[in-house]
């Protein structure tokens, strides 16, 4: 374990980012100390403040630093508020593309103490993150959306066998890891091959082919519309869902809300060697600076990122630090909540409560 392996980036971002990201870093440091490890943080310019200081939301200085790092924390960005000329590609799209962060892992789990529409929700959405129907990542040059006339808009969807197979491998590994030794791993391939026969049909077939190499996994399939209904009706029947980009975005947000709130759902973007921890919620500029933002999703993203990057680098202590954060967040939520969850805790008060639980063991 080299020193560089525990040198991590911090990109605070916009809106509530300056509140929730420092809270997550404070908790990460407490968990690291509990595992007797030291982390060196590089704070890098990013977002609206970087436009002011560097003329670019993701300046070259930041990218040069990230080129040398394997893990970083990213706050939300509010690209809609950027000055003209700076919002063509979102900062997230720049990072995903440059570092080939093809796997977006989004768990949705209900916590005791948090009111949930589906208290039995505990699923992981494994979302293909590099192509699909998203205009910022499906063309070699330019956008996948275009208008041949002012009254006609078209979108190009991209699905490749290679990308579908590699996300299927991630999903299969996740299903086995989540199952442990006490139950059979379960994987559901989500598609719309009855209508999008060539694109999501290719995705389905590629996932089938990869899953066939894991006979221990119970594999099922659902059309995306049926999957949405089943998440509402009986989510406990499902564990890991693997799907393309757009479907994964929608299903993970639905599952997060059914589990209690998108504000408690962590998320990581990953390549084979890099991990970016970034909550899937937005910048919430309407509450920025008030100290009331819910930091749980950001904290959970860091915990998940520690575990994933620790596995990549054979860093058992970092994996354990991530697990400590997970446990402390769950214990804290049973008694303490921010205003959006019906409690009275401020961002800082919630973070302090998590730190206390980590310190107390």
SULZI-V278642 format. One record per residue. N is the residue number from 0. SS is DSSP state (helix for helix, strand for strand, loop for the rest). D_CENTER is the distance of its C-alpha to the mean C-alpha in Angstrom with 2 decimals. Layout:
[[N & SS & D_CENTER] [N & SS & D_CENTER]]
//
This chain:
[[0 & loop & 25.58] [1 & loop & 26.28] [2 & helix & 25.78] [3 & helix & 23.54] [4 & helix & 20.98] [5 & helix & 20.37] [6 & strand & 20.47] [7 & strand & 17.09] [8 & strand & 16.27] [9 & strand & 15.62] [10 & strand & 15.10] [11 & loop & 15.75] [12 & loop & 15.51] [13 & loop & 17.24] [14 & loop & 18.19] [15 & loop & 17.04] [16 & helix & 15.28] [17 & helix & 18.56] [18 & helix & 18.55] [19 & helix & 15.17] [20 & helix & 14.38] [21 & helix & 17.86] [22 & helix & 17.54] [23 & helix & 14.55] [24 & helix & 16.58] [25 & helix & 19.64] [26 & helix & 18.16] [27 & helix & 16.84] [28 & helix & 20.40] [29 & helix & 21.99] [30 & helix & 20.20] [31 & helix & 21.15] [32 & helix & 24.71] [33 & helix & 24.89] [34 & loop & 24.28] [35 & loop & 26.77] [36 & loop & 24.53] [37 & loop & 24.36] [38 & loop & 21.53] [39 & strand & 22.48] [40 & strand & 20.32] [41 & strand & 20.73] [42 & strand & 20.26] [43 & loop & 19.96] [44 & loop & 20.84] [45 & loop & 18.22] [46 & loop & 18.34] [47 & helix & 21.49] [48 & helix & 23.12] [49 & helix & 22.89] [50 & helix & 24.66] [51 & helix & 27.34] [52 & helix & 27.76] [53 & helix & 27.12] [54 & loop & 27.35] [55 & loop & 23.89] [56 & loop & 20.37] [57 & loop & 19.29] [58 & loop & 22.66] [59 & helix & 24.06] [60 & helix & 24.29] [61 & helix & 20.53] [62 & helix & 20.02] [63 & helix & 22.95] [64 & helix & 21.51] [65 & helix & 18.09] [66 & loop & 20.15] [67 & loop & 21.34] [68 & loop & 18.21] [69 & loop & 15.86] [70 & strand & 13.21] [71 & strand & 12.36] [72 & strand & 10.83] [73 & strand & 10.41] [74 & loop & 11.42] [75 & loop & 11.48] [76 & loop & 14.10] [77 & loop & 16.94] [78 & helix & 18.33] [79 & helix & 20.60] [80 & helix & 22.56] [81 & loop & 23.14] [82 & loop & 26.77] [83 & loop & 27.94] [84 & loop & 27.21] [85 & loop & 23.85] [86 & loop & 21.59] [87 & loop & 22.20] [88 & loop & 18.93] [89 & loop & 16.01] [90 & helix & 14.97] [91 & helix & 11.48] [92 & helix & 13.53] [93 & helix & 15.80] [94 & helix & 13.37] [95 & helix & 11.73] [96 & helix & 15.35] [97 & helix & 17.08] [98 & loop & 15.07] [99 & loop & 14.46] [100 & loop & 10.71] [101 & loop & 11.33] [102 & strand & 8.88] [103 & strand & 5.47] [104 & strand & 5.24] [105 & strand & 5.03] [106 & strand & 8.09] [107 & strand & 10.62] [108 & strand & 13.53] [109 & loop & 16.61] [110 & loop & 18.08] [111 & loop & 21.85] [112 & loop & 22.98] [113 & loop & 20.45] [114 & loop & 22.12] [115 & loop & 20.35] [116 & loop & 21.64] [117 & loop & 20.77] [118 & loop & 21.15] [119 & loop & 20.91] [120 & loop & 17.31] [121 & strand & 15.37] [122 & strand & 13.42] [123 & strand & 10.52] [124 & strand & 9.61] [125 & strand & 9.51] [126 & strand & 9.33] [127 & strand & 11.61] [128 & loop & 10.33] [129 & loop & 13.69] [130 & loop & 16.25] [131 & strand & 17.18] [132 & loop & 18.43] [133 & loop & 16.49] [134 & loop & 19.29] [135 & loop & 17.56] [136 & loop & 16.90] [137 & loop & 19.61] [138 & loop & 22.76] [139 & loop & 24.28] [140 & loop & 25.80] [141 & loop & 25.31] [142 & loop & 23.45] [143 & loop & 23.17] [144 & strand & 24.61] [145 & strand & 28.26] [146 & strand & 31.26] [147 & strand & 34.60] [148 & strand & 36.31] [149 & loop & 35.39] [150 & loop & 35.36] [151 & strand & 33.37] [152 & strand & 29.69] [153 & strand & 28.23] [154 & strand & 24.82] [155 & loop & 24.37] [156 & loop & 21.94] [157 & strand & 21.37] [158 & loop & 20.91] [159 & loop & 22.12] [160 & helix & 23.05] [161 & helix & 21.68] [162 & helix & 18.10] [163 & helix & 18.36] [164 & helix & 19.84] [165 & helix & 17.37] [166 & helix & 14.37] [167 & helix & 16.87] [168 & helix & 17.60] [169 & helix & 14.07] [170 & helix & 14.17] [171 & helix & 17.68] [172 & helix & 16.99] [173 & helix & 14.27] [174 & helix & 16.87] [175 & helix & 19.52] [176 & helix & 17.71] [177 & helix & 16.81] [178 & helix & 20.40] [179 & loop & 22.10] [180 & loop & 25.85] [181 & loop & 26.69] [182 & loop & 25.54] [183 & loop & 25.05] [184 & loop & 21.62] [185 & strand & 20.66] [186 & strand & 18.84] [187 & strand & 19.02] [188 & strand & 19.05] [189 & strand & 18.41] [190 & strand & 20.39] [191 & loop & 23.18] [192 & loop & 25.76] [193 & loop & 28.62] [194 & loop & 28.28] [195 & loop & 26.14] [196 & loop & 28.16] [197 & loop & 27.76] [198 & helix & 24.11] [199 & helix & 22.29] [200 & helix & 25.34] [201 & helix & 24.64] [202 & helix & 21.02] [203 & helix & 22.45] [204 & helix & 25.22] [205 & helix & 23.17] [206 & helix & 20.93] [207 & helix & 24.22] [208 & helix & 25.76] [209 & helix & 23.13] [210 & helix & 22.96] [211 & loop & 26.74] [212 & loop & 26.57] [213 & loop & 25.05] [214 & loop & 27.90] [215 & loop & 26.66] [216 & loop & 23.79] [217 & strand & 24.76] [218 & strand & 23.53] [219 & strand & 23.71] [220 & strand & 22.99] [221 & strand & 22.47] [222 & strand & 22.81] [223 & helix & 19.90] [224 & helix & 22.20] [225 & helix & 23.47] [226 & helix & 20.05] [227 & helix & 19.24] [228 & helix & 22.61] [229 & helix & 22.22] [230 & helix & 19.01] [231 & helix & 21.26] [232 & helix & 24.30] [233 & helix & 23.46] [234 & helix & 19.86] [235 & helix & 21.29] [236 & helix & 22.53] [237 & loop & 19.12] [238 & loop & 16.75] [239 & strand & 14.54] [240 & strand & 14.26] [241 & strand & 14.02] [242 & strand & 14.40] [243 & loop & 14.57] [244 & helix & 12.52] [245 & helix & 14.14] [246 & helix & 14.63] [247 & helix & 11.08] [248 & helix & 10.10] [249 & helix & 13.10] [250 & helix & 13.02] [251 & helix & 9.63] [252 & helix & 10.92] [253 & helix & 14.22] [254 & helix & 13.28] [255 & helix & 11.58] [256 & helix & 14.80] [257 & helix & 17.00] [258 & loop & 15.72] [259 & loop & 16.80] [260 & loop & 14.55] [261 & helix & 11.28] [262 & helix & 12.01] [263 & helix & 11.51] [264 & loop & 8.25] [265 & loop & 5.66] [266 & loop & 1.95] [267 & strand & 3.24] [268 & strand & 5.46] [269 & strand & 8.75] [270 & loop & 12.41] [271 & loop & 15.26] [272 & loop & 15.85] [273 & loop & 13.16] [274 & strand & 9.79] [275 & strand & 8.01] [276 & strand & 6.34] [277 & loop & 5.52] [278 & loop & 5.51] [279 & loop & 5.70] [280 & loop & 9.39] [281 & loop & 12.12] [282 & loop & 14.67] [283 & loop & 17.17] [284 & loop & 20.21] [285 & loop & 22.59] [286 & loop & 21.95] [287 & loop & 21.23] [288 & loop & 23.68] [289 & loop & 24.80] [290 & loop & 23.10] [291 & loop & 21.91] [292 & loop & 18.17] [293 & loop & 16.09] [294 & loop & 14.11] [295 & helix & 12.71] [296 & helix & 9.07] [297 & helix & 9.25] [298 & helix & 11.35] [299 & helix & 9.38] [300 & helix & 6.41] [301 & helix & 9.54] [302 & helix & 11.13] [303 & helix & 8.73] [304 & helix & 8.86] [305 & helix & 12.58] [306 & helix & 13.08] [307 & helix & 11.64] [308 & helix & 13.42] [309 & helix & 16.34] [310 & helix & 16.78] [311 & helix & 16.84] [312 & loop & 19.45] [313 & loop & 21.36] [314 & loop & 20.82] [315 & helix & 21.52] [316 & helix & 21.81] [317 & helix & 18.30] [318 & helix & 17.05] [319 & helix & 19.44] [320 & helix & 18.29] [321 & helix & 14.74] [322 & helix & 16.57] [323 & helix & 18.80] [324 & helix & 16.15] [325 & helix & 14.86] [326 & helix & 18.52] [327 & helix & 19.47] [328 & helix & 16.91] [329 & helix & 18.12] [330 & helix & 21.68] [331 & helix & 21.39] [332 & helix & 20.03] [333 & loop & 23.09] [334 & loop & 25.33] [335 & loop & 23.65] [336 & loop & 21.65] [337 & strand & 21.06] [338 & helix & 22.96] [339 & helix & 20.41] [340 & helix & 20.54] [341 & loop & 24.32] [342 & loop & 24.93] [343 & loop & 26.46] [344 & strand & 24.43] [345 & loop & 23.47] [346 & helix & 20.30] [347 & helix & 22.43] [348 & helix & 24.15] [349 & helix & 21.10] [350 & helix & 19.86] [351 & helix & 23.46] [352 & helix & 23.58] [353 & helix & 20.61] [354 & helix & 22.35] [355 & helix & 25.59] [356 & helix & 24.29] [357 & helix & 22.98] [358 & helix & 26.38] [359 & helix & 28.35] [360 & loop & 26.69]]
//
